[in-house]
Amino acid sequence: MNTLYSDTTPEAEALQIELIRQMPPWKKMAVVESLNATVKALALSEIRRRHPDATPAQIRRL
């Protein structure tokens, strides 16, 4: 079996996939929502770092 990630053993990846398959749909959606919030926070953090004098409105546009 080929792995999706080079830093994960095939056994660990198989376990992760099985656990995801067993999750109810609402839990999968909660995980996706959390990941989206994390990506947004990281993006805003980088925008603020690159544009320290930007106003909140400018940050939202960027």
N, C-alpha and C positions, 0 to 999 in steps of 0.2 A: 504494500500500500504506500503510495506517495503521500508525503505530508504537505500540508498547505504552508507551514511555517518552518523555516530552517532552524529556528531556535527551540523547537518543541519536539520531544520524542514522539514516535508514532503511537506509543501506548497512551501518553498523556493527551495527545490530540484526539485519539479515539474516545477517551473518557470525556473530554470536553464536548465533543460532538454528541455523544449519547446523552449527556446531561442537558444540553440545549434541546435535543429532540423531546426529552421528557418534560420540559417546562410547559406549563399552560400558556396559551396565547397572551394573556394579560401580563404574565411575568416577562415574556419576550419583549413585549411593547415597553414595559417599564425599563428594561435593560437598554433598549434602543433610545428611549427618552433620556436616560442618564448619560449615555455616550454622546448624544447630541448636545446636551448641556455642557459636558466637558469640552467638546470641540469648540463650542461657542466661547466659553470662558478662555480657552487657550488662544483663540483667534483675537479676541478683544484685548487680551494681555499683550500680545505681540503688536497690535495696532497702537496701543498706548505707549509701548516701548519705542516704537519707531516715530511716533508723533506726540511727544510729551506735552506740547502746548495746544493740542487739539481740544476743542470743546466736546462735550458729550454728543451734541448733534453731529459734529464732524466725524467723531468716532463711529457713530451709527452708519453714516454714509460710507465711510471707508470700509 
